[in-house]
Amino acid sequence: MKDNVILKNETLLTIHNRRSTRMFLEKSVSDDQIQTLLHAANQAPSAHNQQSWRFFVLKGAKKTDLANLILNKAVDFPKPSSTLLRLASRSIHSAPVVVAVANTGDLISRGQDLFNLKDGPAFDFFRIMEIQSSAAAVQNLLLAATSLGLGTVWLGVLVLIKNDVLQFLGEPDGEFMAVIPVGYPAQAASGPKKKSLDAVIKHL
């Protein structure tokens, strides 16, 4: 897509400008800004419109507790993974606020009744749909933050301790978890170089 098309479209420009931010300024994020992000996340499409996601806003001591949980768990992993977990903990410490997203497993539990499927196929089918729905909510949140001049990062490495984080959040039955530090970037990020479209498109 040509640059002039992107520059003329606010949505496309926001998508183009989104970057992962791992260190943040000591500058607060307002409750109104967080509500705006959560509203955007809640507008995401969801399977069967079940909206089986939960959003958690962590500040202060609770945010510190999460960062310390991750730091303590890092020692159980070999060096490459341990290093990434420690960096995730540092990002959480640095951010003024963290938004976590988890699904509840509600759609999974209803799968057998809705489609009259056996446990195995029903679980896999609705598990994937719940994950897709919650991931869409996270993407909405990331883009909304960019549009407000805020930085975010989706700490994907925390999937290594997914069950521990879900337990911490009080959603042990969920299959999806995302932790997103939010704040004002400490420095501008250029972003990674993307593959060309020719490398990732296949016309059938």
Secondary structure in CASP SS format (residue, H / E / C, confidence):
PFRMAT SS
TARGET T0000
AUTHOR 0000-0000-0000
METHOD secondary structure of the structure
MODEL  1
M C 1.00
K C 1.00
D H 1.00
N H 1.00
V H 1.00
I H 1.00
L H 1.00
K C 1.00
N C 1.00
E H 1.00
T H 1.00
L H 1.00
L H 1.00
T H 1.00
I H 1.00
H H 1.00
N H 1.00
R C 1.00
R C 1.00
S E 1.00
T C 1.00
R C 1.00
M C 1.00
F E 1.00
L C 1.00
E C 1.00
K C 1.00
S C 1.00
V C 1.00
S C 1.00
D H 1.00
D H 1.00
Q H 1.00
I H 1.00
Q H 1.00
T H 1.00
L H 1.00
L H 1.00
H H 1.00
A H 1.00
A H 1.00
N H 1.00
Q C 1.00
A C 1.00
P C 1.00
S C 1.00
A H 1.00
H H 1.00
N H 1.00
Q C 1.00
Q C 1.00
S C 1.00
W E 1.00
R E 1.00
F E 1.00
F E 1.00
V E 1.00
L E 1.00
K C 1.00
G H 1.00
A H 1.00
K H 1.00
K H 1.00
T H 1.00
D H 1.00
L H 1.00
A H 1.00
N H 1.00
L H 1.00
I H 1.00
L H 1.00
N H 1.00
K H 1.00
A H 1.00
V C 1.00
D C 1.00
F C 1.00
P C 1.00
K H 1.00
P H 1.00
S H 1.00
S H 1.00
T H 1.00
L H 1.00
L H 1.00
R H 1.00
L H 1.00
A H 1.00
S H 1.00
R H 1.00
S H 1.00
I H 1.00
H H 1.00
S H 1.00
A C 1.00
P C 1.00
V E 1.00
V E 1.00
V E 1.00
A E 1.00
V E 1.00
A E 1.00
N E 1.00
T C 1.00
G C 1.00
D H 1.00
L H 1.00
I H 1.00
S H 1.00
R H 1.00
G H 1.00
Q H 1.00
D H 1.00
L H 1.00
F H 1.00
N C 1.00
L C 1.00
K C 1.00
D H 1.00
G H 1.00
P H 1.00
A H 1.00
F H 1.00
D H 1.00
F H 1.00
F H 1.00
R H 1.00
I H 1.00
M H 1.00
E H 1.00
I H 1.00
Q H 1.00
S H 1.00
S H 1.00
A H 1.00
A H 1.00
A H 1.00
V H 1.00
Q H 1.00
N H 1.00
L H 1.00
L H 1.00
L H 1.00
A H 1.00
A H 1.00
T H 1.00
S H 1.00
L C 1.00
G C 1.00
L C 1.00
G E 1.00
T E 1.00
V C 1.00
W C 1.00
L C 1.00
G H 1.00
V H 1.00
L H 1.00
V H 1.00
L H 1.00
I H 1.00
K H 1.00
N H 1.00
D H 1.00
V H 1.00
L H 1.00
Q H 1.00
F H 1.00
L H 1.00
G C 1.00
E C 1.00
P C 1.00
D C 1.00
G C 1.00
E C 1.00
F C 1.00
M E 1.00
A E 1.00
V E 1.00
I E 1.00
P E 1.00
V E 1.00
G E 1.00
Y C 1.00
P E 1.00
A C 1.00
Q C 1.00
A C 1.00
A C 1.00
S C 1.00
G C 1.00
P C 1.00
K C 1.00
K C 1.00
K C 1.00
S C 1.00
L H 1.00
D H 1.00
A H 1.00
V H 1.00
I C 1.00
K C 1.00
H C 1.00
L C 1.00
END
